[in-house]
Amino acid sequence: MSKSRVVVVKSPGVISASGKVDKGLLSRMVKRGLCQLASESKPEDAIGHFFSLKDQVGLKVNCLAGRMASTHPELALVVASLLKKIGIKAKNIIIWDRSSYELKEVGFPLNVNGGDFLCFGTDAQGVGYTHRLIDLKSIGSLLSRVMEKFTNVQLNLPVLKDHNLSGVTCSLKNFFGAIHNPNKYHDDNCDPYIADLNAVPLIRKQQKLVVCDALRIQYNGGPSYHPQWAENFGGIILGDDPVAVDFVGYQIIDRIRRTHGLPSLEKAGRKPKHIFTAADEEHKLGKASPEEIDVVEAVI
């Protein structure tokens, strides 16, 4: 069985103590990570492994926790620019989340009219949720019409954080922001709900690539921002297996917790069970063991 490759690229200078992001350095990190993920020498060829010129690409970000604990706009814009560089039209690149207000509060440039990358929430006029209910396993939800009407593939741009219920929020949990009723799915450490949601055919089929924002990691007290438990990790995590990306992110959070004298997430009663459920024989969404994941690390 082939391993899932996950690339972790770090740079100590990419984010300052005040939170300012060096966009040029971040761009080099993204390009380096993509080349290592796809075994290509040129970033345009690397991202071409996952997307074609005909694609309408959704960049699913996470803005729920506000400016200090959400996907950095700089990362989304770097990725969007690279998609445009390979020939995907700007009007076919949509940065999105559940709420236009939350996008704006985090610093994303809202745009519903074209001319450049589009950026809007599911609550924008003319978008909304599907009328047809998703009914799969434990899930009964309406799905954002961004995925049904406006895009055919997703580039997942989650932020890596501790979560007070699920243990970890990253790639898999990011699609809670694509349904109308995520509040229903937080019992039992959000398990099996996160895995079941990602097994929904449209989500499973559309997700092509993950570029996880690990510039600043909330390693305790998440998902909201608490500066005493936030660390400038200065990294991004890339992969085409969201389960493997989340497993690697889980290990990173636990390592940071150890350096700060905190118990592991499992000992704290918050083991991210959904990651392992997503990898089980019923779901088969990806891999969640060190033996099945090839982790490639780079420092710029």
Residue, then its C-alpha position, 0 to 999 in steps of 0.5 A: m500500500s502506497k504511503s500518503r505524503v505530507v509536506v511540512v514547510k517552516s520558516p522562522g521569519v514568515i510571521s512576526a511576534s505582532g502577527k505580520v506575515d511576510k507574503g513573499l516568504l510565504s509564497r516561496m514556502v507554498k511553492r516549495g511545499l507543492c514541488q515536494l508534494a508532487s515531486e516536481s521542480k516547478p510549482e506550476d507543474a506541481i499544482g497542475h497535478f491537482f487542478s485543470l484549466k477547466d476547474q472552478v476552484g473553491l478555496k475553503v478557509n476558516c474564519l470562525a475565530g476571528r483575525m488571530a485564529s483563522t486562515h491568514p488572507e495572505l495564504a489564500l491570496v498566494v494560493a489563488s495567485l498560483l492557480k491564476k498563473i497556471g491559467i485558471k481564470a480569476k472569476n473561477i477562483i472563489i475564496w469562501d466560508r459560511s459568512s461574508y461578515e466573518l471573511k471581512e472581519v478576518g481581512f479577506p477582500l469581499n468580491v461578488n462581482g468578478g474582475d478578480f478572485l471572488c470572495f464571499g460567504t454562503d450567506a451572500q445574496g444568491v448563494g445560500y444552502t441546497h434545498r435537498l437534505i444530505d442524508l448519509k450515516s449520522i449526517g442530515s444537513l443542507l450543503s452550501r451552494v458554493m459547492e453545488k453551483f459555483t465550484n467543482v473542486q476544493l482547495n482546503l485552506p484550514v487553520l490548525k488548532d486545538h479544539n475543546l470538543s474534537g481535540v483538533t480542528c484542521s482539514l476534516k472539520n473545516f467542512f463544518g463551515a459548509i453545512h447549515n447545522p454544524n451545532k448538531y454534530h459536537d457530541d462525543n468529540c464530534d465523532p463520527y460526525i466529522a468523518d461522516l460529513n467528509a464521506v458525503p460524495l460531493i465533499r469527498k469528490q471535490q477535495k483535491l488538495v490541502v494547504c493548512d495554515a500553521l503559521r500560528i497554532q492555538y495549542n490549547g484553549g481552542p478553537s477561539y484565540h487565547p494568546q497565552w496558548a498560541e505559538n508562532f509555528g511559522g509553518i504550512i502543511l500540504g497534502d492530498d490526503p486530508v486525514a494524513v494532514d490532520f494526523v500530522g497536525y495532531q502530532i505537531i499540537d501534541r509536541i507543542r503541548r509537551t514543550h509547554g508542560l501540558p498533557s497530550l490531547e488524549k490524556a486531556g480527554r480530547k483525543p481527536k477520534h474523528i481522524f481515526t474514524a475517517a481512516d477506518e474500513e468504513h470510511k477509507l478517507g485517508k491514512a492515520s498512522p505513522e507507518e502509512i504517512d511519508v512526512v517530508e520536512a523543509v525549512i526556508 
